[in-house]
Structures are given as C-alpha cells and as structure tokens.
C-alpha cells in the first residue's frame, strides 16, 4: 500500500474514532517481508489496522496524519483499547 493510501485510511479512522484534543494512537509494527502494520487505537477505544510496504512508509504516514501520535504497546496504549465481543470471537476462530 502506498504512503498516500495509508494516510487516507488513517484519516478515515481518525474521522470515525478520533476526538479533538485526544489523539489517536498509532503503533508501527514490522511484519517481516509483508511490510509493516500500523495499529490504530481511537479515542473511543476502537482498533484499526493499516498495512504498508515497510516501516519507513508506515512511520511517514503516521507522522503526516493530523491528530495522531506514534505510540508503543505500553500500559497507557493497552489500557486505551476496548476489545469487544466480536473481536474476541474473531480471535478465537483464528486459534482453532
């Protein structure tokens, strides 16, 4: 996915799950040869994913987005996520 497409998807997520004064958190994770994954955590606790070609593209997309801050999987970011029943069912199916 191009940098421009990644930024568009991030902007869409911010529009749906952001809140003025509370930035969306973005964790950039390398996923091997497949590229990089941007995990977004909205102000409402919603999670989203954006895949990119590499970590550099992911980082640039996050830096270019408004109302988004780069984060790590620290206590604050983890506590901000709200994982609902649908997501838990999806993850349970992946394990079987």
C-alpha positions as CSV (number, residue, x, y, z in Angstrom):
1,X,0.0,0.0,0.0
2,X,1.3,3.4,-0.9
3,X,2.0,6.2,1.6
4,X,-0.9,8.2,0.2
5,X,-3.3,5.3,0.6
6,X,-2.1,4.6,4.1
7,X,-2.6,8.3,5.1
8,X,-6.1,8.2,3.6
9,X,-7.0,5.1,5.7
10,X,-5.5,6.7,8.8
11,X,-7.5,9.9,8.2
12,X,-10.7,7.8,7.8
13,X,-10.1,6.1,11.1
14,X,-9.4,9.4,12.8
15,X,-12.6,10.8,11.4
16,X,-14.6,7.8,12.7
17,X,-12.8,7.3,16.1
18,X,-10.9,10.4,16.9
19,X,-11.8,13.2,19.3
20,X,-10.5,16.8,19.4
21,X,-7.7,17.1,22.0
22,X,-7.3,13.3,22.3
23,X,-5.0,12.0,19.5
24,X,-5.4,8.6,18.0
25,X,-2.5,6.3,19.0
26,X,-0.6,4.6,16.2
27,X,1.8,1.7,16.9
28,X,4.0,0.7,13.9
29,X,5.0,-2.9,13.9
30,X,7.3,-4.7,11.4
31,X,5.7,-7.8,10.0
32,X,8.6,-9.3,8.1
33,X,8.7,-9.5,4.3
34,X,5.0,-8.5,4.2
35,X,5.9,-5.0,5.3
36,X,4.6,-3.1,8.4
37,X,1.4,-2.8,10.3
38,X,0.0,0.3,11.8
39,X,-2.3,-0.5,14.7
40,X,-4.6,2.5,15.4
41,X,-6.3,3.0,18.8
42,X,-9.1,5.6,18.7
43,X,-10.2,7.9,21.4
44,X,-13.2,5.6,21.8
45,X,-11.0,2.5,22.2
46,X,-11.7,1.1,18.7
47,X,-8.8,-0.6,17.0
48,X,-7.9,-0.5,13.3
49,X,-5.1,-1.8,11.0
50,X,-3.3,-0.3,8.1
51,X,-0.7,-2.3,6.2
52,X,2.2,-0.7,4.4
53,X,5.2,-1.8,2.3
54,X,7.7,-1.1,5.1
55,X,8.3,0.5,8.5
56,X,9.6,3.7,6.9
57,X,6.3,4.2,4.8
58,X,4.3,3.4,7.9
59,X,6.2,5.9,10.1
60,X,5.9,8.6,7.4
61,X,2.1,8.0,7.1
62,X,1.7,8.3,10.9
63,X,3.8,11.5,11.1
64,X,1.9,13.1,8.3
65,X,-1.5,12.4,9.8
66,X,-3.3,15.0,11.9
67,X,-4.5,14.2,15.5
68,X,-2.3,11.0,15.5
69,X,0.6,10.2,17.8
70,X,3.1,7.5,17.5
71,X,2.9,5.1,20.4
72,X,4.2,1.8,21.8
73,X,2.4,-1.0,23.4
74,X,2.8,0.5,26.8
75,X,0.4,0.5,29.7
76,X,-1.4,3.7,28.5
77,X,-1.9,2.4,25.0
78,X,-3.0,-1.0,26.0
79,X,-5.5,0.4,28.6
80,X,-7.0,2.7,25.9
81,X,-8.1,-0.2,23.8
82,X,-11.6,-1.6,24.1
83,X,-11.9,-5.1,22.7
84,X,-15.5,-6.1,22.1
85,X,-17.2,-9.5,21.8
86,X,-17.0,-9.5,18.0
87,X,-13.2,-9.1,18.1
88,X,-12.8,-11.7,20.7
89,X,-14.8,-14.2,18.6
90,X,-12.7,-13.4,15.6
91,X,-9.5,-14.1,17.5
92,X,-10.9,-17.3,19.0
93,X,-11.7,-18.6,15.5
94,X,-8.1,-17.8,14.4
95,X,-6.7,-20.1,17.1
96,X,-8.8,-23.1,16.1
